[in-house]
Amino acid sequence: MSEQNTTASPTDETAAGRGPGGPLRVAVLGAAGRMGATVCAAVEGAADLELVARLDAGDEVTPQTLRGAQVAVDFTVPSATEANVHALIDAGVHAVVGTTGWTDESRGRVVEHLARVAADGGPSLGVLIAPNFGLSAVLAMTFAAKAARYFESAEVVELHHPDKVDAPSGTARHTAAAIAAARADAGLGPSPDATESGWEARGADVDGVRVHAVRLRGLVAHEEILFGNAGEQLVIRQDSFDRVSFMPGVLLAVREVSARPGLTVGLENVLDLA
């Protein structure tokens, strides 16, 4: 899914992205967390990027604390991420967001904020929210959406470490929503299910697709998408064993977000997989 402010126009080189003759300046929000620390290391290891600010819990997001950043990466917590993005917009900074917990309403508020800034003659900013930056995860979601119309039944199982604060994961919700949209486009009804009691064991309902969450020590981030017809089954499985696997996608988003004014949801749009 991609939402774009198509009326926005490019701004000067500094506001739109890399400054003249220098690396792209990057801030990381949630820098002390597991993902944030990994992002900091990845930015520092990229020749065309410069890490200029590390912010964490208790740090205010302002032009001063951002220290001239042109793009900020948010890996904080669901309760803080929307406010962070609005603060970044107010500061004139592009945002790449990996924090989950977003809803249609909260994304809509970001779209409105970006439009107001552009209408007032402010910079043409981009915000990219991705439920997952792992290339294997993005491909799995894309393949699942393509397969969904061909199967009577579909369910999603996501498996994560027990320190994750939200369930189901943003990746699983994004996957299920894409499956549901593809099934609706194909004229398919709900998956068959004769359950009469114990609905709590059937997982969350995301647009009619059941999503199950496992929390287990030793896991990082994993997803199984199951499709079934009479006599056959298709399973799409994706595994992220280390957080470094997300870094190519994060850095790609950092480099591309300034070229995508408005709101973009999902890394698949940057990879031309939509």
SULSUL-V379255 format. One record per residue. N is the residue number from 0. RES is the residue in one small letter. SS is DSSP state (hx for helix, st for strand, lp for the rest). OMEGA is omega as a letter, one per 30 degrees, with the letter a starting at -180 (NA if undefined). D_FIRST is the distance of its C-alpha to the first C-alpha in Angstrom with 2 decimals. Layout:
n={N N}
res={RES RES}
ss={SS SS}
omega={OMEGA OMEGA}
d_first={D_FIRST D_FIRST}
This chain:
n={0 1 2 3 4 5 6 7 8 9 10 11 12 13 14 15 16 17 18 19 20 21 22 23 24 25 26 27 28 29 30 31 32 33 34 35 36 37 38 39 40 41 42 43 44 45 46 47 48 49 50 51 52 53 54 55 56 57 58 59 60 61 62 63 64 65 66 67 68 69 70 71 72 73 74 75 76 77 78 79 80 81 82 83 84 85 86 87 88 89 90 91 92 93 94 95 96 97 98 99 100 101 102 103 104 105 106 107 108 109 110 111 112 113 114 115 116 117 118 119 120 121 122 123 124 125 126 127 128 129 130 131 132 133 134 135 136 137 138 139 140 141 142 143 144 145 146 147 148 149 150 151 152 153 154 155 156 157 158 159 160 161 162 163 164 165 166 167 168 169 170 171 172 173 174 175 176 177 178 179 180 181 182 183 184 185 186 187 188 189 190 191 192 193 194 195 196 197 198 199 200 201 202 203 204 205 206 207 208 209 210 211 212 213 214 215 216 217 218 219 220 221 222 223 224 225 226 227 228 229 230 231 232 233 234 235 236 237 238 239 240 241 242 243 244 245 246 247 248 249 250 251 252 253 254 255 256 257 258 259 260 261 262 263 264 265 266 267 268 269 270 271 272 273}
res={m s e q n t t a s p t d e t a a g r g p g g p l r v a v l g a a g r m g a t v c a a v e g a a d l e l v a r l d a g d e v t p q t l r g a q v a v d f t v p s a t e a n v h a l i d a g v h a v v g t t g w t d e s r g r v v e h l a r v a a d g g p s l g v l i a p n f g l s a v l a m t f a a k a a r y f e s a e v v e l h h p d k v d a p s g t a r h t a a a i a a a r a d a g l g p s p d a t e s g w e a r g a d v d g v r v h a v r l r g l v a h e e i l f g n a g e q l v i r q d s f d r v s f m p g v l l a v r e v s a r p g l t v g l e n v l d l a}
ss={lp st lp lp lp lp lp lp lp lp lp lp hx hx hx hx lp lp lp lp lp lp lp st st st st st st lp lp lp lp hx hx hx hx hx hx hx hx hx hx hx lp lp lp lp st st st st st st st lp lp lp lp lp lp lp hx hx hx hx lp lp lp lp st st st st lp lp lp hx hx hx hx hx hx hx hx hx hx hx hx hx lp lp lp st st st st lp lp lp lp lp lp hx hx hx hx hx hx hx hx hx hx hx hx hx hx hx hx lp lp lp lp lp lp st st st st lp lp lp lp lp hx hx hx hx hx hx hx hx hx hx hx hx hx hx hx hx lp lp st st st st st st st st lp lp lp lp lp lp lp lp lp hx hx hx hx hx hx hx hx hx hx hx hx hx hx hx hx lp lp lp lp lp lp lp lp lp lp lp lp lp hx hx hx hx lp st st st lp lp st st st st st st st lp lp lp lp lp st st st st st st st st st lp lp st st st st st st st st st lp lp hx hx hx hx hx hx hx hx hx hx hx hx hx hx hx hx hx lp lp st st st st lp hx hx hx lp lp lp lp lp}
omega={l l a l a a a l a l a a a a a a a l a l a l l a a l l l a a a l a l a l l l l a a l l a a a a a l l a a l l l a a l l l a l a a l l l l l l l l a l a l a a a a a l l a l l l l l a a a l a l a l l a l a l l a a l l l l l a a l a l a l a l l l a l a l l l l a l l l l a l l l l l l a l a l l a a a a a a a l l a l l a a l a l l a a l f a l l a l l l a l l l a l l l l l a l l l l l l a a a l l a a a l a l l l l a l l a a a a l l a l a l l l a l l l a l a l l l l l l l l a l a l a a a l l l a l l l a l l l a a a a l a a a a l l l l l l l a a l a NA}
d_first={0.00 3.78 6.80 10.02 13.64 14.93 18.44 19.10 21.72 22.62 25.16 27.98 27.70 28.16 25.52 22.91 23.50 26.48 29.83 32.47 34.00 32.63 29.99 26.72 27.62 25.50 25.86 24.82 24.46 25.53 27.68 30.17 27.79 27.28 23.93 25.02 28.27 26.68 24.43 27.63 29.45 26.78 26.74 30.54 30.70 28.71 31.11 28.76 27.68 29.91 29.52 31.04 30.29 29.87 29.12 29.28 30.03 32.38 31.58 30.60 27.78 29.64 30.27 33.43 32.00 29.18 32.07 30.59 27.25 24.75 21.79 21.66 20.07 19.76 20.60 22.48 22.21 19.95 22.77 22.91 19.55 18.54 22.04 21.91 18.90 20.70 23.84 22.29 21.13 24.67 26.09 24.28 22.52 19.07 17.28 15.68 15.03 15.42 16.82 15.29 16.04 13.40 12.96 11.45 14.81 15.00 11.73 13.13 16.36 15.05 13.68 17.15 18.99 17.60 18.48 21.92 22.68 21.94 23.93 26.78 27.07 25.62 23.75 20.41 18.44 15.16 13.45 11.20 10.41 10.20 11.38 13.32 14.80 16.88 16.49 17.78 15.32 12.26 14.16 15.05 11.57 10.91 14.41 14.09 11.39 13.80 16.78 15.91 17.31 20.61 21.71 23.33 22.53 19.72 19.92 18.61 21.06 20.31 23.32 23.91 26.91 28.64 28.09 24.41 24.35 21.39 20.81 18.78 16.99 13.53 12.87 14.33 12.48 9.03 10.82 12.46 9.69 8.24 11.98 12.72 10.39 11.99 15.32 15.15 14.52 17.49 19.60 20.20 21.64 21.65 22.80 26.60 28.02 31.59 31.49 33.78 34.37 32.93 29.35 28.93 29.25 26.34 23.69 20.96 19.31 15.50 14.79 17.86 17.30 19.90 19.19 22.28 22.91 25.82 27.34 30.03 32.00 31.58 27.91 25.27 21.79 21.45 19.44 20.62 18.69 21.39 21.55 24.83 26.87 30.62 32.25 29.28 26.61 23.76 22.92 20.28 21.49 20.30 22.67 22.67 26.36 26.42 24.26 25.10 22.66 19.77 21.49 20.64 16.90 17.86 20.21 17.88 15.45 18.66 19.82 16.73 15.39 18.17 17.18 13.78 15.00 12.98 10.06 7.51 5.61 6.43 9.47 8.55 7.60 11.10 12.63 11.72 10.75 7.54}
